Amino acid sequence: MILEPGEENDFYKLQDDIDYCRKLQEDLLDRKWERIYKKRCQKYYLPLNKIIRKIESENWSNIPSIPSIGTELKEFVYHNTFQISGIIDLFKYCKDFHLDIPKCAKNMICEACACNGCEFMKDHLGYTCEDCKKDYYTGYQGYCEE
């Protein structure tokens, strides 16, 4: 339902088109998330929209005070897909604003991490799983270089 050249520029039609494009953007990010994490996370997989809701509910008193996202983390994540395209970007954002990460999301990132539990992690990356956990799980590795 995109405006065609020469069509009358109706505000309501334009708003419908914007809503439609936002929904497409959400669907694309949801499918990308599922494609990356569903196979990796057999036990703890959660769709992106559920993780966002869990983060929002854990931080309901903090989120409105964050100027860059206003009142909804969902709006920020889905409309800034170049800044937040994977789980590590989401966790880095949580770290920047000192947002609590729900246990279910922590479990998912650990399960998806290629280095989870690797005895050589400290040698290869310079930190351990415990160090990663203390730093908002931002040491996540999507693939192993070894």
Phi, psi and omega per residue, in radians:
M1 nan 0.743 3.133
I2 -1.458 2.492 3.107
L3 -1.071 2.334 3.077
E4 -1.604 2.640 3.092
P5 -0.972 2.359 3.125
G6 1.582 -0.212 3.108
E7 -1.249 2.664 3.096
E8 -1.112 2.399 -3.083
N9 -1.487 1.292 -3.114
D10 -1.381 2.201 -3.101
F11 -0.983 -0.775 -3.092
Y12 -1.192 -0.662 3.079
K13 -1.153 -0.710 3.099
L14 -1.086 -0.747 3.105
Q15 -1.104 -0.698 3.077
D16 -1.079 -0.725 3.126
D17 -1.125 -0.706 3.110
I18 -1.127 -0.788 3.108
D19 -1.060 -0.725 3.126
Y20 -1.075 -0.791 3.135
C21 -1.141 -0.676 3.086
R22 -1.104 -0.716 3.110
K23 -1.119 -0.722 3.069
L24 -1.058 -0.747 3.133
Q25 -1.085 -0.747 3.092
E26 -1.087 -0.786 -3.137
D27 -1.082 -0.731 3.130
L28 -1.087 -0.785 -3.136
L29 -1.177 -0.677 3.084
D30 -1.071 -0.756 3.138
R31 -1.183 -0.685 3.098
K32 -1.078 -0.820 3.123
W33 -0.988 -0.840 -3.127
E34 -1.097 -0.741 -3.129
R35 -1.084 -0.663 -3.114
I36 -1.338 -0.798 -2.899
Y37 -1.816 -0.365 -3.020
K38 -1.114 -0.717 3.127
K39 -1.264 -0.630 -3.124
R40 -1.229 -0.572 -3.003
C41 -1.949 1.314 -3.125
Q42 -1.162 -0.576 -3.046
K43 -1.712 -0.674 -2.981
Y44 -2.039 0.297 -3.119
Y45 -1.090 2.364 2.989
L46 -2.343 2.403 3.036
P47 -1.077 2.682 -3.102
L48 -0.967 -0.771 -3.091
N49 -1.093 -0.566 3.098
K50 -1.252 -0.687 3.097
I51 -1.108 -0.740 3.120
I52 -1.052 -0.795 3.125
R53 -1.073 -0.692 3.137
K54 -1.160 -0.735 3.110
I55 -1.111 -0.764 3.117
E56 -1.066 -0.737 -3.101
S57 -1.241 -0.559 3.096
E58 -1.264 -0.406 -3.038
N59 -2.144 0.509 -3.023
W60 -0.971 -0.488 -3.140
S61 -1.546 -0.286 -3.111
N62 -1.622 -0.637 -2.980
I63 -1.045 -0.740 -3.138
P64 -1.067 -0.360 -3.103
S65 -1.528 -0.040 -3.141
I66 -1.571 1.943 -3.002
P67 -1.077 -0.605 -3.031
S68 -1.324 -0.281 -3.137
I69 -2.028 -0.084 -3.135
G70 1.150 -2.225 -3.059
T71 -1.856 -0.134 -3.095
E72 -2.277 2.089 3.061
L73 -1.117 -0.632 -3.133
K74 -0.970 -0.835 3.138
E75 -1.031 -0.770 -3.122
F76 -1.112 -0.846 -3.088
V77 -1.084 -0.879 -3.049
Y78 -1.264 -0.393 -3.110
H79 -1.848 0.151 3.037
N80 -2.278 0.911 -3.033
T81 -1.151 -0.275 3.083
F82 -1.416 -0.441 3.098
Q83 -1.548 -0.622 -3.109
I84 -2.184 1.672 -3.117
S85 -2.039 -0.086 3.134
G86 -2.664 3.112 -3.050
I87 -1.132 -0.631 -3.129
I88 -1.157 -0.657 3.101
D89 -1.121 -0.707 3.117
L90 -1.112 -0.743 -3.139
F91 -1.228 -0.614 3.066
K92 -1.116 -0.676 3.099
Y93 -1.116 -0.763 3.090
C94 -1.042 -0.710 3.124
K95 -1.098 -0.809 -3.118
D96 -0.999 -0.603 -3.095
F97 -1.892 0.239 3.073
H98 0.944 0.744 3.101
L99 -1.534 2.461 3.074
D100 -1.260 2.447 3.115
I101 -1.815 2.220 -3.125
P102 -1.158 2.628 -3.103
K103 -0.982 -0.684 -3.128
C104 -1.076 -0.627 3.109
A105 -1.284 -0.651 3.076
K106 -1.083 -0.755 3.118
N107 -1.073 -0.698 -3.117
M108 -1.161 -0.782 -3.107
I109 -1.157 -0.635 3.094
C110 -1.149 -0.738 3.139
E111 -1.135 -0.625 -3.108
A112 -1.368 -0.312 -3.056
C113 -1.230 2.219 -3.138
A114 -1.152 -0.430 -3.075
C115 -1.699 0.017 -3.068
N116 -0.939 2.024 3.084
G117 1.391 0.041 -3.124
C118 -1.156 2.268 -3.106
E119 -1.210 -0.313 -3.122
F120 -1.785 0.184 -3.083
M121 -0.994 -0.799 -3.127
K122 -1.050 -0.715 3.139
D123 -1.185 -0.730 -3.067
H124 -1.387 -0.716 -2.996
L125 -1.895 -0.335 -3.133
G126 1.597 0.088 3.103
Y127 -2.629 2.915 3.123
T128 -1.890 3.079 3.059
C129 -1.033 -0.694 3.136
E130 -1.109 -0.708 3.090
D131 -1.102 -0.715 3.124
C132 -1.069 -0.787 -3.123
K133 -1.093 -0.663 3.136
K134 -1.194 -0.421 -3.115
D135 -1.828 0.785 3.082
Y136 1.026 0.509 3.082
Y137 1.064 0.486 -3.071
T138 -1.533 0.106 3.038
G139 -1.579 0.117 -3.112
Y140 -0.861 2.390 3.064
Q141 -2.131 2.154 -3.127
G142 -1.338 -0.393 3.103
Y143 -2.614 2.745 -3.095
C144 -1.674 2.290 3.138
E145 -1.493 -0.116 -3.113
E146 -1.635 nan nan
